[in-house]
Amino acid sequence: MRILLPQALIRLFPGCPDAHSVEAATVADAIAALDTAWPGLRDRLCDSTPAIRRHINIFLDGRRVTLATPLPPGSELVVMTAISGG
């Protein structure tokens, strides 16, 4: 499966590419694989409950997911930071 990361997150991890290919059964497994390659990345995506952080959205083929969401082979996850303002 493939994971696409936003530039705002990539800037925090020098040398981190914007797309990663990993093998994972769930969204949580995919994030764990990212954290293995880029330690600390999981803490930017997940809180301590554990859940996806409030201002982070992760989509699987256009549908918002949770950490428990299963990943079919060949799927694509898109990580987006929320945009807020007033």
PyMOL commands that set and color helices and strands:
alter all, ss='L'
color gray80, all
select helices_A, chain A and resi 7-10+27-37+41-45
alter helices_A, ss='H'
color red, helices_A
select strands_A, chain A and resi 2-4+19-21+56-60+63-64+76-81
alter strands_A, ss='S'
color yellow, strands_A
deselect
rebuild
show_as cartoon
